[in-house]
């Protein structure tokens, strides 16, 4: 059985990636708004990175 690790190529933790994608997909937020939400939580991530993750 092959164990898949979908986040192995990312330096950011899977929790941060999941939160960013969930905020973008679930709520009517723009990529820049998702960037702002992360900034308020102390996580520096650009809107282009969120677009790449999505």
Secondary structure as the mmCIF struct_conf table of DSSP 4:
data_model
#
loop_
_struct_conf.conf_type_id
_struct_conf.id
_struct_conf.beg_label_comp_id
_struct_conf.beg_label_asym_id
_struct_conf.beg_label_seq_id
_struct_conf.end_label_comp_id
_struct_conf.end_label_asym_id
_struct_conf.end_label_seq_id
HELX_LH_PP_P HELX_LH_PP_P1 UNK A 2 UNK A 4
TURN_TY1_P TURN_TY1_P1 UNK A 6 UNK A 9
BEND BEND1 UNK A 11 UNK A 12
HELX_RH_AL_P HELX_RH_AL_P1 UNK A 14 UNK A 26
BEND BEND2 UNK A 27 UNK A 27
HELX_RH_AL_P HELX_RH_AL_P2 UNK A 31 UNK A 40
TURN_TY1_P TURN_TY1_P2 UNK A 41 UNK A 42
HELX_RH_AL_P HELX_RH_AL_P3 UNK A 47 UNK A 53
#
